Amino acid sequence: MGTLIATGAVDKTLRVWNPEKPNVKFSTELKGHAAPIEKVAFNPVKDAELCSVSSDGAVKIWDVRTKACVNEVKVSGHATSLAWAPDGSSLLVGSKVSIVQDSEKHKSTG
């Protein structure tokens, strides 16, 4: 399994590819994200475990053998990045939270 490639796209498509069979009909589609997929990464010690993060704040762990989402966590904001610990025991997920300022509160009253 260590030779697979995963891709995520703005159309919410998460695919796992065998580089020796690049035709889309040989890829595996994993369905479940409700917004564009920002990042994907395989667990460095478990070849069949894949993580994906989406702009809807969903962090999903997939078993690519069964095509099933085995865990999901919601983060606040727009999930934009992820990294596995080298031993595969944990994930770090980064998100962007928009801050809107009320311009009336910041006007000078002088």
Sequence and secondary structure as in RCSB ss.txt:
>XXXX:A:sequence
MGTLIATGAVDKTLRVWNPEKPNVKFSTELKGHAAPIEKVAFNPVKDAELCSVSSDGAVKIWDVRTKACVNEVKV
SGHATSLAWAPDGSSLLVGSKVSIVQDSEKHKSTG
>XXXX:A:secstr
 TT EEEE TTS EEEE TT  SGGGSEEE   SS EEEEEE SS TTEEEEEETTSEEEEEETTTTEEEEEEE 
SSEEEEEEE TTSS EEEEEE      TTTTS   
